[in-house]
Amino acid sequence: MAKTPITFMLNDAEKALFVDDGAALIDVLRRGAGDLTPKQGCAQGTCGACTVLIDGVPHLSCLTLAETVEGKRIDTTGGLASGPNLHALQDAFISGFAAQCGFCTSGMLMSAKELLDANPNPTRDDVIEAISGNLCRCTGYEPIVDAILAAAVRLQGRSA
């Protein structure tokens, strides 16, 4: 199988790898780049557990060909925290009990981050729309939506 060299930014680190032609980005992130935060759920693009941000836009890494990220920036939950300090979304998910089994959490966090980056003051409907591509089998979504709204308030420095 042919290999293609690619260079990209993963969170804040430059990565230069040789990838198999046709390899899924999730496999390259998990096996080649060592970032285990995107989860391999369905491998069909239906569950959203593998959601990453590519140049700030949510993508399903199980359906994205690795060679298409040449020169791009990929953000995963592995880069949300700043040292020991959790991102407001991570903290809100923990304090709001928004993660139960945790399998969907990585994808939910990345979809939520894109929303809050684009719209720092979302409505409940905005949040529901933003996470509509992410499936959760445990929470019933309410704690997730509430956590994202709480994180929006925290990020703006307002009290809830």
Chimera marker file (.cmm) of the C-alpha trace (Angstrom):
<marker_set name="trace">
<marker id="1" x="0.000" y="0.000" z="0.000" r="1" g="1" b="0" radius="0.5"/>
<marker id="2" x="1.278" y="3.451" z="-0.901" r="1" g="1" b="0" radius="0.5"/>
<marker id="3" x="2.143" y="5.919" z="1.839" r="1" g="1" b="0" radius="0.5"/>
<marker id="4" x="1.599" y="9.658" z="1.679" r="1" g="1" b="0" radius="0.5"/>
<marker id="5" x="3.520" y="12.159" z="3.810" r="1" g="1" b="0" radius="0.5"/>
<marker id="6" x="1.305" y="14.675" z="5.604" r="1" g="1" b="0" radius="0.5"/>
<marker id="7" x="2.020" y="17.499" z="8.011" r="1" g="1" b="0" radius="0.5"/>
<marker id="8" x="-0.676" y="19.071" z="10.165" r="1" g="1" b="0" radius="0.5"/>
<marker id="9" x="-1.190" y="20.782" z="13.506" r="1" g="1" b="0" radius="0.5"/>
<marker id="10" x="-2.752" y="18.562" z="16.150" r="1" g="1" b="0" radius="0.5"/>
<marker id="11" x="-3.971" y="20.794" z="18.950" r="1" g="1" b="0" radius="0.5"/>
<marker id="12" x="-0.790" y="22.883" z="19.315" r="1" g="1" b="0" radius="0.5"/>
<marker id="13" x="1.781" y="20.388" z="18.062" r="1" g="1" b="0" radius="0.5"/>
<marker id="14" x="2.980" y="19.936" z="14.513" r="1" g="1" b="0" radius="0.5"/>
<marker id="15" x="2.754" y="16.347" z="13.292" r="1" g="1" b="0" radius="0.5"/>
<marker id="16" x="4.544" y="14.903" z="10.269" r="1" g="1" b="0" radius="0.5"/>
<marker id="17" x="3.508" y="11.366" z="9.415" r="1" g="1" b="0" radius="0.5"/>
<marker id="18" x="3.384" y="8.895" z="6.580" r="1" g="1" b="0" radius="0.5"/>
<marker id="19" x="-0.162" y="7.617" z="6.161" r="1" g="1" b="0" radius="0.5"/>
<marker id="20" x="-1.591" y="4.785" z="4.134" r="1" g="1" b="0" radius="0.5"/>
<marker id="21" x="-3.499" y="6.082" z="1.129" r="1" g="1" b="0" radius="0.5"/>
<marker id="22" x="-7.190" y="5.937" z="1.979" r="1" g="1" b="0" radius="0.5"/>
<marker id="23" x="-6.601" y="5.781" z="5.745" r="1" g="1" b="0" radius="0.5"/>
<marker id="24" x="-9.294" y="7.283" z="7.935" r="1" g="1" b="0" radius="0.5"/>
<marker id="25" x="-8.215" y="10.295" z="9.961" r="1" g="1" b="0" radius="0.5"/>
<marker id="26" x="-9.372" y="8.679" z="13.210" r="1" g="1" b="0" radius="0.5"/>
<marker id="27" x="-6.938" y="5.806" z="12.693" r="1" g="1" b="0" radius="0.5"/>
<marker id="28" x="-4.072" y="8.205" z="12.018" r="1" g="1" b="0" radius="0.5"/>
<marker id="29" x="-4.925" y="10.313" z="15.065" r="1" g="1" b="0" radius="0.5"/>
<marker id="30" x="-5.256" y="7.332" z="17.388" r="1" g="1" b="0" radius="0.5"/>
<marker id="31" x="-2.470" y="5.076" z="16.080" r="1" g="1" b="0" radius="0.5"/>
<marker id="32" x="-0.056" y="7.425" z="14.339" r="1" g="1" b="0" radius="0.5"/>
<marker id="33" x="-0.371" y="10.623" z="16.362" r="1" g="1" b="0" radius="0.5"/>
<marker id="34" x="-1.191" y="9.007" z="19.716" r="1" g="1" b="0" radius="0.5"/>
<marker id="35" x="-4.349" y="11.054" z="20.398" r="1" g="1" b="0" radius="0.5"/>
<marker id="36" x="-6.864" y="8.606" z="21.834" r="1" g="1" b="0" radius="0.5"/>
<marker id="37" x="-9.549" y="11.195" z="22.573" r="1" g="1" b="0" radius="0.5"/>
<marker id="38" x="-11.594" y="10.827" z="19.371" r="1" g="1" b="0" radius="0.5"/>
<marker id="39" x="-13.618" y="7.644" z="19.847" r="1" g="1" b="0" radius="0.5"/>
<marker id="40" x="-14.232" y="5.060" z="17.157" r="1" g="1" b="0" radius="0.5"/>
<marker id="41" x="-17.943" y="4.413" z="17.478" r="1" g="1" b="0" radius="0.5"/>
<marker id="42" x="-19.806" y="3.347" z="14.378" r="1" g="1" b="0" radius="0.5"/>
<marker id="43" x="-17.140" y="3.895" z="11.674" r="1" g="1" b="0" radius="0.5"/>
<marker id="44" x="-20.054" y="4.958" z="9.436" r="1" g="1" b="0" radius="0.5"/>
<marker id="45" x="-20.483" y="8.625" z="10.297" r="1" g="1" b="0" radius="0.5"/>
<marker id="46" x="-23.698" y="8.233" z="12.258" r="1" g="1" b="0" radius="0.5"/>
<marker id="47" x="-22.742" y="8.467" z="15.948" r="1" g="1" b="0" radius="0.5"/>
<marker id="48" x="-20.462" y="11.532" z="16.122" r="1" g="1" b="0" radius="0.5"/>
<marker id="49" x="-18.114" y="10.060" z="18.744" r="1" g="1" b="0" radius="0.5"/>
<marker id="50" x="-15.157" y="10.724" z="16.436" r="1" g="1" b="0" radius="0.5"/>
<marker id="51" x="-15.938" y="14.431" z="15.855" r="1" g="1" b="0" radius="0.5"/>
<marker id="52" x="-12.859" y="16.654" z="15.596" r="1" g="1" b="0" radius="0.5"/>
<marker id="53" x="-12.463" y="20.239" z="14.455" r="1" g="1" b="0" radius="0.5"/>
<marker id="54" x="-10.548" y="20.725" z="11.227" r="1" g="1" b="0" radius="0.5"/>
<marker id="55" x="-9.695" y="24.392" z="10.802" r="1" g="1" b="0" radius="0.5"/>
<marker id="56" x="-12.475" y="25.109" z="13.283" r="1" g="1" b="0" radius="0.5"/>
<marker id="57" x="-15.196" y="23.105" z="11.525" r="1" g="1" b="0" radius="0.5"/>
<marker id="58" x="-16.597" y="19.829" z="12.935" r="1" g="1" b="0" radius="0.5"/>
<marker id="59" x="-15.749" y="16.734" z="10.897" r="1" g="1" b="0" radius="0.5"/>
<marker id="60" x="-16.353" y="13.055" z="11.466" r="1" g="1" b="0" radius="0.5"/>
<marker id="61" x="-12.829" y="11.685" z="11.583" r="1" g="1" b="0" radius="0.5"/>
<marker id="62" x="-14.015" y="8.176" z="10.697" r="1" g="1" b="0" radius="0.5"/>
<marker id="63" x="-15.137" y="9.467" z="7.278" r="1" g="1" b="0" radius="0.5"/>
<marker id="64" x="-12.323" y="11.954" z="6.669" r="1" g="1" b="0" radius="0.5"/>
<marker id="65" x="-9.371" y="10.743" z="4.631" r="1" g="1" b="0" radius="0.5"/>
<marker id="66" x="-6.138" y="11.487" z="6.451" r="1" g="1" b="0" radius="0.5"/>
<marker id="67" x="-4.390" y="12.854" z="3.371" r="1" g="1" b="0" radius="0.5"/>
<marker id="68" x="-6.998" y="15.648" z="3.160" r="1" g="1" b="0" radius="0.5"/>
<marker id="69" x="-5.708" y="17.303" z="6.353" r="1" g="1" b="0" radius="0.5"/>
<marker id="70" x="-2.347" y="18.275" z="4.872" r="1" g="1" b="0" radius="0.5"/>
<marker id="71" x="-1.443" y="21.716" z="6.221" r="1" g="1" b="0" radius="0.5"/>
<marker id="72" x="-4.580" y="21.989" z="8.355" r="1" g="1" b="0" radius="0.5"/>
<marker id="73" x="-5.232" y="22.355" z="12.065" r="1" g="1" b="0" radius="0.5"/>
<marker id="74" x="-7.009" y="19.557" z="13.914" r="1" g="1" b="0" radius="0.5"/>
<marker id="75" x="-8.408" y="20.121" z="17.380" r="1" g="1" b="0" radius="0.5"/>
<marker id="76" x="-9.495" y="17.277" z="19.633" r="1" g="1" b="0" radius="0.5"/>
<marker id="77" x="-10.513" y="17.088" z="23.265" r="1" g="1" b="0" radius="0.5"/>
<marker id="78" x="-6.902" y="16.191" z="23.947" r="1" g="1" b="0" radius="0.5"/>
<marker id="79" x="-6.112" y="19.870" z="23.474" r="1" g="1" b="0" radius="0.5"/>
<marker id="80" x="-9.011" y="21.498" z="25.319" r="1" g="1" b="0" radius="0.5"/>
<marker id="81" x="-7.427" y="21.718" z="28.763" r="1" g="1" b="0" radius="0.5"/>
<marker id="82" x="-4.701" y="24.233" z="29.438" r="1" g="1" b="0" radius="0.5"/>
<marker id="83" x="-2.229" y="22.315" z="31.575" r="1" g="1" b="0" radius="0.5"/>
<marker id="84" x="-4.052" y="21.301" z="34.746" r="1" g="1" b="0" radius="0.5"/>
<marker id="85" x="-6.935" y="23.701" z="34.013" r="1" g="1" b="0" radius="0.5"/>
<marker id="86" x="-9.945" y="22.169" z="32.332" r="1" g="1" b="0" radius="0.5"/>
<marker id="87" x="-11.741" y="24.019" z="29.578" r="1" g="1" b="0" radius="0.5"/>
<marker id="88" x="-15.070" y="25.512" z="30.716" r="1" g="1" b="0" radius="0.5"/>
<marker id="89" x="-16.891" y="22.860" z="28.659" r="1" g="1" b="0" radius="0.5"/>
<marker id="90" x="-15.027" y="20.010" z="30.354" r="1" g="1" b="0" radius="0.5"/>
<marker id="91" x="-15.671" y="21.501" z="33.774" r="1" g="1" b="0" radius="0.5"/>
<marker id="92" x="-19.367" y="22.030" z="33.012" r="1" g="1" b="0" radius="0.5"/>
<marker id="93" x="-19.739" y="18.443" z="31.769" r="1" g="1" b="0" radius="0.5"/>
<marker id="94" x="-18.218" y="17.171" z="35.015" r="1" g="1" b="0" radius="0.5"/>
<marker id="95" x="-20.121" y="19.430" z="37.381" r="1" g="1" b="0" radius="0.5"/>
<marker id="96" x="-23.377" y="18.985" z="35.462" r="1" g="1" b="0" radius="0.5"/>
<marker id="97" x="-23.114" y="15.184" z="35.272" r="1" g="1" b="0" radius="0.5"/>
<marker id="98" x="-23.329" y="15.435" z="31.478" r="1" g="1" b="0" radius="0.5"/>
<marker id="99" x="-21.086" y="12.422" z="30.931" r="1" g="1" b="0" radius="0.5"/>
<marker id="100" x="-22.269" y="9.041" z="32.066" r="1" g="1" b="0" radius="0.5"/>
<marker id="101" x="-20.532" y="6.278" z="30.154" r="1" g="1" b="0" radius="0.5"/>
<marker id="102" x="-18.425" y="9.003" z="28.492" r="1" g="1" b="0" radius="0.5"/>
<marker id="103" x="-18.219" y="7.419" z="25.062" r="1" g="1" b="0" radius="0.5"/>
<marker id="104" x="-19.988" y="10.275" z="23.264" r="1" g="1" b="0" radius="0.5"/>
<marker id="105" x="-18.362" y="12.993" z="25.361" r="1" g="1" b="0" radius="0.5"/>
<marker id="106" x="-15.363" y="13.698" z="23.126" r="1" g="1" b="0" radius="0.5"/>
<marker id="107" x="-17.516" y="14.289" z="20.065" r="1" g="1" b="0" radius="0.5"/>
<marker id="108" x="-20.074" y="16.286" z="22.052" r="1" g="1" b="0" radius="0.5"/>
<marker id="109" x="-17.345" y="18.532" z="23.466" r="1" g="1" b="0" radius="0.5"/>
<marker id="110" x="-15.915" y="19.280" z="20.030" r="1" g="1" b="0" radius="0.5"/>
<marker id="111" x="-19.324" y="20.049" z="18.520" r="1" g="1" b="0" radius="0.5"/>
<marker id="112" x="-20.051" y="22.275" z="21.518" r="1" g="1" b="0" radius="0.5"/>
<marker id="113" x="-16.679" y="24.030" z="21.222" r="1" g="1" b="0" radius="0.5"/>
<marker id="114" x="-17.343" y="24.913" z="17.599" r="1" g="1" b="0" radius="0.5"/>
<marker id="115" x="-20.756" y="26.293" z="18.576" r="1" g="1" b="0" radius="0.5"/>
<marker id="116" x="-19.380" y="28.432" z="21.412" r="1" g="1" b="0" radius="0.5"/>
<marker id="117" x="-16.501" y="29.677" z="19.268" r="1" g="1" b="0" radius="0.5"/>
<marker id="118" x="-19.011" y="30.821" z="16.622" r="1" g="1" b="0" radius="0.5"/>
<marker id="119" x="-21.835" y="31.849" z="18.957" r="1" g="1" b="0" radius="0.5"/>
<marker id="120" x="-20.773" y="32.674" z="22.524" r="1" g="1" b="0" radius="0.5"/>
<marker id="121" x="-24.377" y="33.226" z="23.646" r="1" g="1" b="0" radius="0.5"/>
<marker id="122" x="-26.360" y="30.317" z="22.164" r="1" g="1" b="0" radius="0.5"/>
<marker id="123" x="-29.989" y="29.527" z="22.814" r="1" g="1" b="0" radius="0.5"/>
<marker id="124" x="-31.116" y="26.093" z="23.923" r="1" g="1" b="0" radius="0.5"/>
<marker id="125" x="-32.245" y="25.430" z="20.349" r="1" g="1" b="0" radius="0.5"/>
<marker id="126" x="-28.809" y="26.455" z="19.030" r="1" g="1" b="0" radius="0.5"/>
<marker id="127" x="-27.176" y="23.903" z="21.336" r="1" g="1" b="0" radius="0.5"/>
<marker id="128" x="-29.601" y="21.163" z="20.332" r="1" g="1" b="0" radius="0.5"/>
<marker id="129" x="-28.893" y="21.852" z="16.661" r="1" g="1" b="0" radius="0.5"/>
<marker id="130" x="-25.116" y="21.942" z="17.209" r="1" g="1" b="0" radius="0.5"/>
<marker id="131" x="-25.033" y="18.504" z="18.851" r="1" g="1" b="0" radius="0.5"/>
<marker id="132" x="-27.653" y="16.932" z="16.573" r="1" g="1" b="0" radius="0.5"/>
<marker id="133" x="-24.971" y="14.835" z="14.856" r="1" g="1" b="0" radius="0.5"/>
<marker id="134" x="-23.800" y="13.322" z="18.140" r="1" g="1" b="0" radius="0.5"/>
<marker id="135" x="-25.616" y="10.357" z="19.634" r="1" g="1" b="0" radius="0.5"/>
<marker id="136" x="-25.805" y="9.692" z="23.362" r="1" g="1" b="0" radius="0.5"/>
<marker id="137" x="-27.382" y="6.533" z="24.703" r="1" g="1" b="0" radius="0.5"/>
<marker id="138" x="-27.109" y="7.384" z="28.410" r="1" g="1" b="0" radius="0.5"/>
<marker id="139" x="-28.066" y="10.918" z="29.360" r="1" g="1" b="0" radius="0.5"/>
<marker id="140" x="-31.219" y="11.822" z="27.471" r="1" g="1" b="0" radius="0.5"/>
<marker id="141" x="-29.302" y="14.941" z="26.288" r="1" g="1" b="0" radius="0.5"/>
<marker id="142" x="-30.711" y="17.370" z="28.889" r="1" g="1" b="0" radius="0.5"/>
<marker id="143" x="-27.594" y="17.364" z="31.114" r="1" g="1" b="0" radius="0.5"/>
<marker id="144" x="-25.439" y="17.833" z="28.013" r="1" g="1" b="0" radius="0.5"/>
<marker id="145" x="-27.458" y="20.801" z="26.764" r="1" g="1" b="0" radius="0.5"/>
<marker id="146" x="-27.486" y="22.311" z="30.255" r="1" g="1" b="0" radius="0.5"/>
<marker id="147" x="-23.706" y="21.863" z="30.570" r="1" g="1" b="0" radius="0.5"/>
<marker id="148" x="-23.044" y="23.561" z="27.239" r="1" g="1" b="0" radius="0.5"/>
<marker id="149" x="-25.250" y="26.495" z="28.219" r="1" g="1" b="0" radius="0.5"/>
<marker id="150" x="-23.473" y="26.708" z="31.601" r="1" g="1" b="0" radius="0.5"/>
<marker id="151" x="-20.084" y="26.696" z="29.843" r="1" g="1" b="0" radius="0.5"/>
<marker id="152" x="-21.233" y="29.545" z="27.590" r="1" g="1" b="0" radius="0.5"/>
<marker id="153" x="-22.044" y="31.602" z="30.687" r="1" g="1" b="0" radius="0.5"/>
<marker id="154" x="-18.668" y="30.767" z="32.275" r="1" g="1" b="0" radius="0.5"/>
<marker id="155" x="-16.746" y="31.615" z="29.121" r="1" g="1" b="0" radius="0.5"/>
<marker id="156" x="-18.396" y="35.036" z="29.045" r="1" g="1" b="0" radius="0.5"/>
<marker id="157" x="-17.507" y="35.612" z="32.691" r="1" g="1" b="0" radius="0.5"/>
<marker id="158" x="-21.123" y="35.854" z="33.760" r="1" g="1" b="0" radius="0.5"/>
<marker id="159" x="-22.543" y="34.094" z="36.789" r="1" g="1" b="0" radius="0.5"/>
<marker id="160" x="-25.085" y="31.379" z="36.150" r="1" g="1" b="0" radius="0.5"/>
<link id1="1" id2="2" r="1" g="1" b="0" radius="0.2"/>
<link id1="2" id2="3" r="1" g="1" b="0" radius="0.2"/>
<link id1="3" id2="4" r="1" g="1" b="0" radius="0.2"/>
<link id1="4" id2="5" r="1" g="1" b="0" radius="0.2"/>
<link id1="5" id2="6" r="1" g="1" b="0" radius="0.2"/>
<link id1="6" id2="7" r="1" g="1" b="0" radius="0.2"/>
<link id1="7" id2="8" r="1" g="1" b="0" radius="0.2"/>
<link id1="8" id2="9" r="1" g="1" b="0" radius="0.2"/>
<link id1="9" id2="10" r="1" g="1" b="0" radius="0.2"/>
<link id1="10" id2="11" r="1" g="1" b="0" radius="0.2"/>
<link id1="11" id2="12" r="1" g="1" b="0" radius="0.2"/>
<link id1="12" id2="13" r="1" g="1" b="0" radius="0.2"/>
<link id1="13" id2="14" r="1" g="1" b="0" radius="0.2"/>
<link id1="14" id2="15" r="1" g="1" b="0" radius="0.2"/>
<link id1="15" id2="16" r="1" g="1" b="0" radius="0.2"/>
<link id1="16" id2="17" r="1" g="1" b="0" radius="0.2"/>
<link id1="17" id2="18" r="1" g="1" b="0" radius="0.2"/>
<link id1="18" id2="19" r="1" g="1" b="0" radius="0.2"/>
<link id1="19" id2="20" r="1" g="1" b="0" radius="0.2"/>
<link id1="20" id2="21" r="1" g="1" b="0" radius="0.2"/>
<link id1="21" id2="22" r="1" g="1" b="0" radius="0.2"/>
<link id1="22" id2="23" r="1" g="1" b="0" radius="0.2"/>
<link id1="23" id2="24" r="1" g="1" b="0" radius="0.2"/>
<link id1="24" id2="25" r="1" g="1" b="0" radius="0.2"/>
<link id1="25" id2="26" r="1" g="1" b="0" radius="0.2"/>
<link id1="26" id2="27" r="1" g="1" b="0" radius="0.2"/>
<link id1="27" id2="28" r="1" g="1" b="0" radius="0.2"/>
<link id1="28" id2="29" r="1" g="1" b="0" radius="0.2"/>
<link id1="29" id2="30" r="1" g="1" b="0" radius="0.2"/>
<link id1="30" id2="31" r="1" g="1" b="0" radius="0.2"/>
<link id1="31" id2="32" r="1" g="1" b="0" radius="0.2"/>
<link id1="32" id2="33" r="1" g="1" b="0" radius="0.2"/>
<link id1="33" id2="34" r="1" g="1" b="0" radius="0.2"/>
<link id1="34" id2="35" r="1" g="1" b="0" radius="0.2"/>
<link id1="35" id2="36" r="1" g="1" b="0" radius="0.2"/>
<link id1="36" id2="37" r="1" g="1" b="0" radius="0.2"/>
<link id1="37" id2="38" r="1" g="1" b="0" radius="0.2"/>
<link id1="38" id2="39" r="1" g="1" b="0" radius="0.2"/>
<link id1="39" id2="40" r="1" g="1" b="0" radius="0.2"/>
<link id1="40" id2="41" r="1" g="1" b="0" radius="0.2"/>
<link id1="41" id2="42" r="1" g="1" b="0" radius="0.2"/>
<link id1="42" id2="43" r="1" g="1" b="0" radius="0.2"/>
<link id1="43" id2="44" r="1" g="1" b="0" radius="0.2"/>
<link id1="44" id2="45" r="1" g="1" b="0" radius="0.2"/>
<link id1="45" id2="46" r="1" g="1" b="0" radius="0.2"/>
<link id1="46" id2="47" r="1" g="1" b="0" radius="0.2"/>
<link id1="47" id2="48" r="1" g="1" b="0" radius="0.2"/>
<link id1="48" id2="49" r="1" g="1" b="0" radius="0.2"/>
<link id1="49" id2="50" r="1" g="1" b="0" radius="0.2"/>
<link id1="50" id2="51" r="1" g="1" b="0" radius="0.2"/>
<link id1="51" id2="52" r="1" g="1" b="0" radius="0.2"/>
<link id1="52" id2="53" r="1" g="1" b="0" radius="0.2"/>
<link id1="53" id2="54" r="1" g="1" b="0" radius="0.2"/>
<link id1="54" id2="55" r="1" g="1" b="0" radius="0.2"/>
<link id1="55" id2="56" r="1" g="1" b="0" radius="0.2"/>
<link id1="56" id2="57" r="1" g="1" b="0" radius="0.2"/>
<link id1="57" id2="58" r="1" g="1" b="0" radius="0.2"/>
<link id1="58" id2="59" r="1" g="1" b="0" radius="0.2"/>
<link id1="59" id2="60" r="1" g="1" b="0" radius="0.2"/>
<link id1="60" id2="61" r="1" g="1" b="0" radius="0.2"/>
<link id1="61" id2="62" r="1" g="1" b="0" radius="0.2"/>
<link id1="62" id2="63" r="1" g="1" b="0" radius="0.2"/>
<link id1="63" id2="64" r="1" g="1" b="0" radius="0.2"/>
<link id1="64" id2="65" r="1" g="1" b="0" radius="0.2"/>
<link id1="65" id2="66" r="1" g="1" b="0" radius="0.2"/>
<link id1="66" id2="67" r="1" g="1" b="0" radius="0.2"/>
<link id1="67" id2="68" r="1" g="1" b="0" radius="0.2"/>
<link id1="68" id2="69" r="1" g="1" b="0" radius="0.2"/>
<link id1="69" id2="70" r="1" g="1" b="0" radius="0.2"/>
<link id1="70" id2="71" r="1" g="1" b="0" radius="0.2"/>
<link id1="71" id2="72" r="1" g="1" b="0" radius="0.2"/>
<link id1="72" id2="73" r="1" g="1" b="0" radius="0.2"/>
<link id1="73" id2="74" r="1" g="1" b="0" radius="0.2"/>
<link id1="74" id2="75" r="1" g="1" b="0" radius="0.2"/>
<link id1="75" id2="76" r="1" g="1" b="0" radius="0.2"/>
<link id1="76" id2="77" r="1" g="1" b="0" radius="0.2"/>
<link id1="77" id2="78" r="1" g="1" b="0" radius="0.2"/>
<link id1="78" id2="79" r="1" g="1" b="0" radius="0.2"/>
<link id1="79" id2="80" r="1" g="1" b="0" radius="0.2"/>
<link id1="80" id2="81" r="1" g="1" b="0" radius="0.2"/>
<link id1="81" id2="82" r="1" g="1" b="0" radius="0.2"/>
<link id1="82" id2="83" r="1" g="1" b="0" radius="0.2"/>
<link id1="83" id2="84" r="1" g="1" b="0" radius="0.2"/>
<link id1="84" id2="85" r="1" g="1" b="0" radius="0.2"/>
<link id1="85" id2="86" r="1" g="1" b="0" radius="0.2"/>
<link id1="86" id2="87" r="1" g="1" b="0" radius="0.2"/>
<link id1="87" id2="88" r="1" g="1" b="0" radius="0.2"/>
<link id1="88" id2="89" r="1" g="1" b="0" radius="0.2"/>
<link id1="89" id2="90" r="1" g="1" b="0" radius="0.2"/>
<link id1="90" id2="91" r="1" g="1" b="0" radius="0.2"/>
<link id1="91" id2="92" r="1" g="1" b="0" radius="0.2"/>
<link id1="92" id2="93" r="1" g="1" b="0" radius="0.2"/>
<link id1="93" id2="94" r="1" g="1" b="0" radius="0.2"/>
<link id1="94" id2="95" r="1" g="1" b="0" radius="0.2"/>
<link id1="95" id2="96" r="1" g="1" b="0" radius="0.2"/>
<link id1="96" id2="97" r="1" g="1" b="0" radius="0.2"/>
<link id1="97" id2="98" r="1" g="1" b="0" radius="0.2"/>
<link id1="98" id2="99" r="1" g="1" b="0" radius="0.2"/>
<link id1="99" id2="100" r="1" g="1" b="0" radius="0.2"/>
<link id1="100" id2="101" r="1" g="1" b="0" radius="0.2"/>
<link id1="101" id2="102" r="1" g="1" b="0" radius="0.2"/>
<link id1="102" id2="103" r="1" g="1" b="0" radius="0.2"/>
<link id1="103" id2="104" r="1" g="1" b="0" radius="0.2"/>
<link id1="104" id2="105" r="1" g="1" b="0" radius="0.2"/>
<link id1="105" id2="106" r="1" g="1" b="0" radius="0.2"/>
<link id1="106" id2="107" r="1" g="1" b="0" radius="0.2"/>
<link id1="107" id2="108" r="1" g="1" b="0" radius="0.2"/>
<link id1="108" id2="109" r="1" g="1" b="0" radius="0.2"/>
<link id1="109" id2="110" r="1" g="1" b="0" radius="0.2"/>
<link id1="110" id2="111" r="1" g="1" b="0" radius="0.2"/>
<link id1="111" id2="112" r="1" g="1" b="0" radius="0.2"/>
<link id1="112" id2="113" r="1" g="1" b="0" radius="0.2"/>
<link id1="113" id2="114" r="1" g="1" b="0" radius="0.2"/>
<link id1="114" id2="115" r="1" g="1" b="0" radius="0.2"/>
<link id1="115" id2="116" r="1" g="1" b="0" radius="0.2"/>
<link id1="116" id2="117" r="1" g="1" b="0" radius="0.2"/>
<link id1="117" id2="118" r="1" g="1" b="0" radius="0.2"/>
<link id1="118" id2="119" r="1" g="1" b="0" radius="0.2"/>
<link id1="119" id2="120" r="1" g="1" b="0" radius="0.2"/>
<link id1="120" id2="121" r="1" g="1" b="0" radius="0.2"/>
<link id1="121" id2="122" r="1" g="1" b="0" radius="0.2"/>
<link id1="122" id2="123" r="1" g="1" b="0" radius="0.2"/>
<link id1="123" id2="124" r="1" g="1" b="0" radius="0.2"/>
<link id1="124" id2="125" r="1" g="1" b="0" radius="0.2"/>
<link id1="125" id2="126" r="1" g="1" b="0" radius="0.2"/>
<link id1="126" id2="127" r="1" g="1" b="0" radius="0.2"/>
<link id1="127" id2="128" r="1" g="1" b="0" radius="0.2"/>
<link id1="128" id2="129" r="1" g="1" b="0" radius="0.2"/>
<link id1="129" id2="130" r="1" g="1" b="0" radius="0.2"/>
<link id1="130" id2="131" r="1" g="1" b="0" radius="0.2"/>
<link id1="131" id2="132" r="1" g="1" b="0" radius="0.2"/>
<link id1="132" id2="133" r="1" g="1" b="0" radius="0.2"/>
<link id1="133" id2="134" r="1" g="1" b="0" radius="0.2"/>
<link id1="134" id2="135" r="1" g="1" b="0" radius="0.2"/>
<link id1="135" id2="136" r="1" g="1" b="0" radius="0.2"/>
<link id1="136" id2="137" r="1" g="1" b="0" radius="0.2"/>
<link id1="137" id2="138" r="1" g="1" b="0" radius="0.2"/>
<link id1="138" id2="139" r="1" g="1" b="0" radius="0.2"/>
<link id1="139" id2="140" r="1" g="1" b="0" radius="0.2"/>
<link id1="140" id2="141" r="1" g="1" b="0" radius="0.2"/>
<link id1="141" id2="142" r="1" g="1" b="0" radius="0.2"/>
<link id1="142" id2="143" r="1" g="1" b="0" radius="0.2"/>
<link id1="143" id2="144" r="1" g="1" b="0" radius="0.2"/>
<link id1="144" id2="145" r="1" g="1" b="0" radius="0.2"/>
<link id1="145" id2="146" r="1" g="1" b="0" radius="0.2"/>
<link id1="146" id2="147" r="1" g="1" b="0" radius="0.2"/>
<link id1="147" id2="148" r="1" g="1" b="0" radius="0.2"/>
<link id1="148" id2="149" r="1" g="1" b="0" radius="0.2"/>
<link id1="149" id2="150" r="1" g="1" b="0" radius="0.2"/>
<link id1="150" id2="151" r="1" g="1" b="0" radius="0.2"/>
<link id1="151" id2="152" r="1" g="1" b="0" radius="0.2"/>
<link id1="152" id2="153" r="1" g="1" b="0" radius="0.2"/>
<link id1="153" id2="154" r="1" g="1" b="0" radius="0.2"/>
<link id1="154" id2="155" r="1" g="1" b="0" radius="0.2"/>
<link id1="155" id2="156" r="1" g="1" b="0" radius="0.2"/>
<link id1="156" id2="157" r="1" g="1" b="0" radius="0.2"/>
<link id1="157" id2="158" r="1" g="1" b="0" radius="0.2"/>
<link id1="158" id2="159" r="1" g="1" b="0" radius="0.2"/>
<link id1="159" id2="160" r="1" g="1" b="0" radius="0.2"/>
</marker_set>
